[in-house]
Amino acid sequence: MGNRRLFWRIVDKIESLINQGEFSAGSRLPPERELAEMFDVSRPTIREAIIALEVRGRVEVKTGSGVYVVEQKNASIKSKEISAFELTQARALIEGEIAALAAQSITEEELEQLNKTLIAMEKGLYVEQADREFHEIIARATRNKALEFAVSNLWDLRLTNPQIVADYGSVCKNNNECVMDEHTAIYTALKSHDANAARSAMHKHFNRLINALFDAVESRALEEIKRKNDEKRGLYSLDGLVNKSAH
């Protein structure tokens, strides 16, 4: 893998950690040496990634002090009204066609990269980062920069919209086995260069997710109804009076 491709992957990983709050706004990034060890790359690769992050406005390099995360003041103002259901439907529609297109042009090197993300997810290593990388590798395989940009933006929305983060968190924690099976099916279709199977596998992946979101919403609604009923029962119940009169 060329150094240019490698440092962009490091950029994506650091941005993902920033979006997740691992590196919060105003905080200083770990030293260059620690970042190189964290991502198992050379220090020059980290320097290139930091330059790219600075150009993107994600970090600020302060000479003699370090590299600091820049606060994104207007990053999610327009995204706050987007629901997890809308995001998931958009991802299904866009990434289904991306998978079909990628099936025709994906390389052996990209398939190997996909397989590495599957191994990482199976071992429970940086699962969310591996998940994002899986989808972004497929987008890159289309050879269409606009589609790459779309997938990257959808992931940023997935990681920065507080309600979407909460909703996805409620359904993704205990579904790693399902995610593994779905990602493996997508990978198998891509490896076979079967566009229809790749599209179908991607749609099945997101269909399961959106149904899980509906189940989670229903569960929360039922819990809220029970909580309110319990409050009313405590307020209006005659059990205390009945018990007293019985004595």
C-alpha positions as CSV (number, residue, x, y, z in Angstrom):
1,M,0.0,0.0,0.0
2,G,1.4,3.4,-1.0
3,N,2.3,6.0,1.6
4,R,-0.4,8.4,0.2
5,R,-3.2,5.9,0.7
6,L,-1.8,4.9,4.1
7,F,-1.8,8.4,5.5
8,W,-5.3,9.1,4.3
9,R,-6.4,6.0,6.2
10,I,-4.8,7.4,9.3
11,V,-6.6,10.7,8.7
12,D,-9.9,8.8,8.6
13,K,-9.1,7.0,11.8
14,I,-8.1,10.1,13.7
15,E,-11.2,12.0,12.4
16,S,-13.4,9.1,13.6
17,L,-11.9,9.2,17.1
18,I,-12.5,13.0,17.1
19,N,-16.1,12.6,16.0
20,Q,-16.6,9.9,18.7
21,G,-15.2,12.3,21.4
22,E,-12.1,10.2,22.1
23,F,-10.2,13.3,21.2
24,S,-12.5,16.2,22.3
25,A,-12.5,19.7,21.0
26,G,-9.7,21.8,22.6
27,S,-7.7,18.7,23.7
28,R,-4.2,17.9,22.6
29,L,-3.6,14.9,20.5
30,P,-1.1,12.3,21.8
31,P,2.5,12.9,20.7
32,E,3.6,11.8,17.3
33,R,5.5,8.8,18.7
34,E,2.4,7.5,20.5
35,L,0.2,8.0,17.5
36,A,2.7,6.1,15.3
37,E,2.6,3.2,17.8
38,M,-1.3,3.4,18.1
39,F,-1.8,3.0,14.4
40,D,1.3,0.9,13.7
41,V,2.7,3.3,11.1
42,S,5.9,5.4,10.7
43,R,6.2,8.9,12.2
44,P,6.5,10.5,8.8
45,T,3.1,9.0,7.9
46,I,1.6,10.5,11.1
47,R,3.1,13.9,10.1
48,E,1.4,13.7,6.7
49,A,-1.9,12.8,8.3
50,I,-1.6,15.8,10.7
51,I,-1.0,18.1,7.8
52,A,-4.1,16.8,6.0
53,L,-6.2,17.1,9.2
54,E,-5.0,20.7,9.6
55,V,-6.0,21.5,6.0
56,R,-9.4,20.1,6.7
57,G,-9.7,22.3,9.8
58,R,-9.9,19.5,12.2
59,V,-6.7,20.2,14.2
60,E,-4.4,23.2,14.8
61,V,-0.7,22.8,15.1
62,K,0.8,25.0,17.8
63,T,4.6,25.2,17.5
64,G,6.3,24.1,20.7
65,S,3.0,23.0,22.3
66,G,1.4,20.3,20.2
67,V,-1.5,19.4,18.0
68,Y,-5.0,20.5,19.2
69,V,-8.5,19.4,18.1
70,V,-10.4,22.3,16.6
71,E,-14.0,22.9,17.8
72,Q,-16.5,22.4,15.0
73,K,-19.0,25.1,15.9
74,N,-21.4,24.6,13.0
75,A,-20.7,21.0,12.2
76,S,-24.0,19.5,13.1
77,I,-26.5,22.4,13.1
78,K,-28.3,21.2,10.0
79,S,-28.0,17.6,10.9
80,K,-29.8,17.7,14.2
81,E,-33.3,17.1,12.7
82,I,-32.2,14.0,10.8
83,S,-33.3,10.8,12.4
84,A,-31.6,7.4,12.6
85,F,-34.4,6.0,10.3
86,E,-33.7,8.7,7.7
87,L,-30.0,8.1,7.8
88,T,-30.3,4.3,7.6
89,Q,-32.7,4.5,4.6
90,A,-30.4,6.9,2.9
91,R,-27.4,4.7,3.5
92,A,-29.3,1.6,2.2
93,L,-30.3,3.4,-1.0
94,I,-26.9,4.9,-1.7
95,E,-24.7,2.1,-0.4
96,G,-26.7,-0.6,-2.2
97,E,-25.9,0.9,-5.5
98,I,-22.3,1.6,-4.4
99,A,-21.9,-2.2,-3.6
100,A,-23.3,-3.1,-7.0
101,L,-20.9,-0.7,-8.8
102,A,-17.9,-1.8,-6.7
103,A,-18.5,-5.4,-7.5
104,Q,-17.5,-4.6,-11.1
105,S,-14.3,-2.9,-10.3
106,I,-13.0,-4.0,-6.8
107,T,-9.4,-5.2,-6.8
108,E,-7.7,-8.1,-5.0
109,E,-5.9,-5.6,-2.8
110,E,-9.2,-4.0,-1.8
111,L,-10.7,-7.4,-1.1
112,E,-7.8,-8.1,1.2
113,Q,-8.4,-4.8,3.0
114,L,-12.0,-5.7,3.4
115,N,-11.1,-9.1,4.8
116,K,-8.8,-7.4,7.4
117,T,-11.7,-5.3,8.6
118,L,-13.7,-8.5,9.0
119,I,-10.9,-10.1,11.1
120,A,-10.7,-7.0,13.3
121,M,-14.5,-7.0,13.9
122,E,-14.5,-10.7,14.7
123,K,-11.8,-10.1,17.3
124,G,-13.6,-7.1,18.7
125,L,-10.7,-4.7,17.8
126,Y,-11.8,-1.2,17.0
127,V,-15.2,-2.5,15.8
128,E,-16.7,0.8,14.9
129,Q,-13.6,2.0,13.0
130,A,-13.4,-1.3,11.2
131,D,-17.1,-1.1,10.3
132,R,-16.6,2.4,8.8
133,E,-13.4,1.3,7.0
134,F,-15.3,-1.6,5.5
135,H,-18.0,0.7,4.0
136,E,-15.4,3.3,2.8
137,I,-13.2,0.7,1.1
138,I,-16.3,-0.4,-0.9
139,A,-17.0,3.3,-1.8
140,R,-13.4,3.7,-2.9
141,A,-13.7,0.6,-5.1
142,T,-16.3,2.4,-7.2
143,R,-13.6,4.9,-8.5
144,N,-16.1,7.7,-7.9
145,K,-15.0,10.4,-5.6
146,A,-18.5,11.8,-5.1
147,L,-19.7,8.5,-3.8
148,E,-16.6,8.3,-1.5
149,F,-17.5,11.7,-0.2
150,A,-21.2,10.8,0.3
151,V,-20.3,7.7,2.4
152,S,-17.8,9.6,4.4
153,N,-20.4,12.4,5.2
154,L,-23.0,9.8,6.1
155,W,-20.6,8.3,8.6
156,D,-19.7,11.7,10.0
157,L,-23.4,12.2,10.6
158,R,-23.7,8.8,12.2
159,L,-21.0,9.8,14.7
160,T,-21.9,13.4,15.4
161,N,-25.7,13.6,15.7
162,P,-26.3,12.9,19.4
163,Q,-29.7,11.2,18.8
164,I,-28.5,9.0,16.0
165,V,-25.5,8.0,18.2
166,A,-27.9,7.1,21.0
167,D,-30.3,5.2,18.7
168,Y,-27.5,3.2,16.9
169,G,-25.8,2.5,20.2
170,S,-29.0,0.9,21.5
171,V,-29.1,-1.6,18.7
172,C,-25.5,-2.2,17.7
173,K,-23.9,-3.3,21.1
174,N,-25.2,-6.8,21.1
175,N,-25.5,-7.5,17.3
176,N,-21.9,-8.1,16.4
177,E,-22.7,-11.7,15.2
178,C,-25.4,-10.4,12.9
179,V,-23.1,-7.6,11.6
180,M,-20.4,-10.1,10.9
181,D,-22.7,-12.4,9.0
182,E,-24.0,-9.5,6.9
183,H,-20.6,-8.0,6.2
184,T,-19.3,-11.5,5.2
185,A,-22.2,-11.9,2.8
186,I,-21.4,-8.5,1.2
187,Y,-17.7,-9.4,1.0
188,T,-18.5,-12.8,-0.6
189,A,-20.7,-11.1,-3.2
190,L,-18.0,-8.5,-4.0
191,K,-15.4,-11.2,-4.2
192,S,-17.6,-13.0,-6.8
193,H,-18.0,-9.7,-8.7
194,D,-21.8,-10.3,-8.5
195,A,-23.4,-6.8,-8.6
196,N,-27.0,-8.0,-7.8
197,A,-25.9,-10.1,-4.9
198,A,-23.8,-7.3,-3.5
199,R,-26.7,-4.9,-3.7
200,S,-29.0,-7.4,-2.1
201,A,-26.6,-8.2,0.7
202,M,-26.1,-4.5,1.5
203,H,-29.9,-3.9,1.5
204,K,-30.4,-6.9,3.9
205,H,-27.7,-5.4,6.2
206,F,-29.5,-2.1,6.5
207,N,-33.0,-3.7,6.5
208,R,-32.0,-5.6,9.7
209,L,-30.7,-2.4,11.2
210,I,-33.7,-0.3,10.5
211,N,-36.0,-3.1,11.9
212,A,-33.8,-3.2,15.0
213,L,-34.2,0.5,15.4
214,F,-38.0,0.2,15.2
215,D,-37.9,-2.6,17.9
216,A,-35.8,-0.3,20.1
217,V,-38.2,2.6,19.7
218,E,-41.2,0.4,20.5
219,S,-39.4,-1.0,23.6
220,R,-38.6,2.5,24.9
221,A,-42.2,3.6,24.3
222,L,-43.5,0.7,26.3
223,E,-41.1,1.3,29.1
224,E,-42.2,5.0,29.2
225,I,-45.9,4.0,29.3
226,K,-45.1,1.6,32.2
227,R,-43.2,4.2,34.0
228,K,-46.1,6.7,33.7
229,N,-48.6,4.1,34.8
230,D,-46.5,3.2,37.8
231,E,-46.4,6.9,38.8
232,K,-50.2,7.2,38.4
233,R,-50.7,3.9,40.4
234,G,-48.7,5.3,43.2
235,L,-50.6,8.6,43.1
236,Y,-54.2,7.2,42.9
237,S,-54.0,3.6,44.2
238,L,-56.3,2.8,47.1
239,D,-54.2,-0.1,48.2
240,G,-53.0,1.8,51.3
241,L,-56.5,2.7,52.4
242,V,-57.8,-0.8,51.8
243,N,-55.0,-2.4,53.8
244,K,-55.6,0.1,56.7
245,S,-59.3,-0.6,56.8
246,A,-58.6,-4.3,56.8
247,H,-56.8,-4.0,60.1
